[in-house]
Amino acid sequence: MPFFQALSPDRVLDALADLGLAVDGRLSALSSYENRVYLAMLDDNSGVVAKFYRPLRWPEAAIKEEHAFANQLALEDIPVVAPMVLNGQQLHHLAVDDAGHPGFGFSVSPRRGGRQPELDDPEVLEWIGRFLARIHNVGERVAFAHRPSLDVQTFGDAPRQWLLDQHAVAAEVRAEWASLSEQALTLVGQAWAQAGVGQDGGVRALRLHGDCHPGNILWTPTERADGGPHFVDLDDARMGPAVQDLWMLQSGERHERTRQLGQLVDGYETLRALDRRELALIEPLRTLRLIHYSAWLAHRRDDPSFAVHFPWFDGPDYWRGQVHMLQEQIEAMQEPPLVA
């Protein structure tokens, strides 16, 4: 049986009740595919968010390391939604049941409302930049021991080779995709080497949020005492260059991205300097994410909900689009980097 088919609403509610939570039976699935995430309402009409981790994705030590990072950030009054401590633990285990259904690791977090931030607002971008600097000030103190690094091998070479070995790329464009992805990763490797990421005298690698796109920032009205950005979902936290947490907050034409980057960096540099060599990594990082994401999708085709979430994957049209984007990325990596 595929993993998550065994995760019935009753099993979710029973798991939360076993932790002493007064669930009232109301349960809603939240938007998530990698893991399974639910909003469970309690008798006092408050709510908690339960995240059941995809089995075999992370070892337990890596999940606990994510939680420890979230705890460190929360202790610094950085608005990151960290898992609650229940029965003395943040990572819990749903055991194999009498029917032999598999168990799951899971965590429970307080419900946090909010909307995506308005990234056209300079004040919002500067505010987010300041908090990202604070996250990175904590992130640089120690390195992850159990979570991987974001680098050319893990996000580029390895997923590219896996896609080719598994014949996951549509046959109609496989040769073209293989050639373009090789060209693109050559340029990424050159940029990585020039920046010296993680090397003595080069760009420093530190603990990151790792997936800091607008959907992972909840914005609450500034009139509230806790108003402003709240960072959620550290599931992809890893080691890498600081600019990884900035570039996904930019969109539009080059002049728009330049303005957005400048406003983010203005806020960021009130609390922490940004190594300007990292700006040359923005398009290489975008390229790595492009290739890694295709492999991430292909790895999960056996999940029964895959066709519902990603009906457009696998066909030649998807891969023709990837070819086009690789062509654009090759051109973008040959242009001068953005300036902040």
Secondary structure, 3 states (H helix, E strand, C coil): CCHHHHCCHHHHHHHHHHCCCCEEEEEEECCCCCCEEEEEEECCCCEEEEEECCCCCCCHHHHHHHHHHHHHHHHCCCCECCCCCECCECCEEECCCCCCCCCEEEEEEECCCCECCCCCCHHHHHHHHHHHHHHHHHHCCCCCCCCCECCHHHHHHHHHHHHHHCCCCCCCCHHHHHHHHHHHHHHHHHHHHHHCCCCCCCCCEEECCCCCCHHHEEEECCCCCCCEEEECCCCCCCEEECCHHHHCCCCCCHHHHHHHHHHHHHHHCCCCCCCHHHHHHHHHHHHHHHHHHHHHHHHCCCCCCHHHHCCCCCCHHHHHHHHHHHHHHHHHHCCCCCCC
